[in-house]
Amino acid sequence: MSLNIKNLSVSFSGNLVLDDLTIPEIKTGEMVSLIGKNGAGKSTLLKQMTKLIRLKPQLITINGKSLALDDIGYLPQDHRISASITVVELLITTMHVGVNSLFTKAHSAQKALTLLEDIGIIRLANKVCTELSGGESQMVGLAQAIVNKPKVLILDEPTSALDMNNQLKLLEYVKTYTRENNAYTLMVVHDLNLAIQYSDQVAALHEGKLFAYGKPQEMINQQLILDLFNVNSQIIQLDDYPVVVVRP
Ligand SMILES: Nc1ncnc2c1ncn2[C@@H]1O[C@H](COP(=O)(O)OP(=O)(O)OP(=O)(O)O)[C@@H](O)[C@H]1O
């Protein structure tokens, strides 16, 4: 099983932001991180995936079959929830089931609680969404993206508002979800060390094109970081992983 994203072009007011972009075949159970400088086109790729599924379904396929919108779980950048309902109610409304009967409602609530427990945010279950902190919103956003068990998980900077502990907790959960459900995860990550630790493959974007692609241990090196970000760095080998240390 593999996910194919082919020949995506997007322009805004005549400016080409994605330039015939093709991502090499993504295998089932894999996590792919998108890296690149601000404005490289990373978020556009993720946002447009949901639009292109409707407009040009032949460009995004799993084993040659076009994706349906229901196949995707999307956590946008800077996710905030404006609904004045509790987190459990939010998850129930996000579920693809009618909740007319009392039984279905109780079943959906139980499913929502189990998910919150698994992600490690059960304490937020009865909090009103508008009262969540930035990091809490982001964790709940992940629960929302995952609640319908999507085949493809699309996460735009999912750890940007999280403390160190929650960054690891969220990415560990996503990794387990992706592996156990034979799903595919595509995420934007600015922290290269997190990208190295939690990606099977890394896609470096530059000016809407694929600049480099490969396993993080093989691909992330001083030269790539200099070329991509114009930053001097040092790579330290720790166990099997390279660790990026930046030098001002
Ligand atoms: N709706 C839009 N209208 C016009 N230009 C847009 C729009 N969305 C994005 N762009 C432009 O497309 C380019 C790529 O933006 P995008 O958000 O994809 O970058 P990014 O790689 O995700 O950056 P960042 O790391 O800052 O989030 C930028 O130059 C941006 O100004």
The ligand as an ORCA input file, in Angstrom:
! r2SCAN-3c Opt
* xyz 0 1
  N      -4.018     32.480      0.319
  C      -2.886     32.959     -0.156
  N      -2.858     34.026     -0.988
  C      -1.723     34.507     -1.486
  N      -0.489     33.999     -1.211
  C      -0.452     32.941     -0.384
  C      -1.625     32.381      0.190
  N      -1.252     31.319      0.959
  C       0.088     31.269      0.892
  N       0.581     32.226      0.080
  C       1.986     32.451     -0.239
  O       2.526     31.215     -0.627
  C       3.857     31.088     -0.159
  C       3.989     29.782      0.596
  O       3.239     29.886      1.806
  P       3.113     28.676      2.826
  O       2.180     29.113      3.909
  O       2.786     27.466      2.080
  O       4.609     28.592      3.370
  P       5.214     27.668      4.499
  O       6.340     26.924      3.894
  O       4.164     26.870      5.143
  O       5.760     28.783      5.504
  P       5.810     28.855      7.121
  O       6.992     28.001      7.522
  O       6.064     30.302      7.342
  O       4.507     28.388      7.673
  C       4.166     32.318      0.677
  O       4.913     33.218     -0.105
  C       2.797     32.897      0.968
  O       2.853     34.293      1.058
*
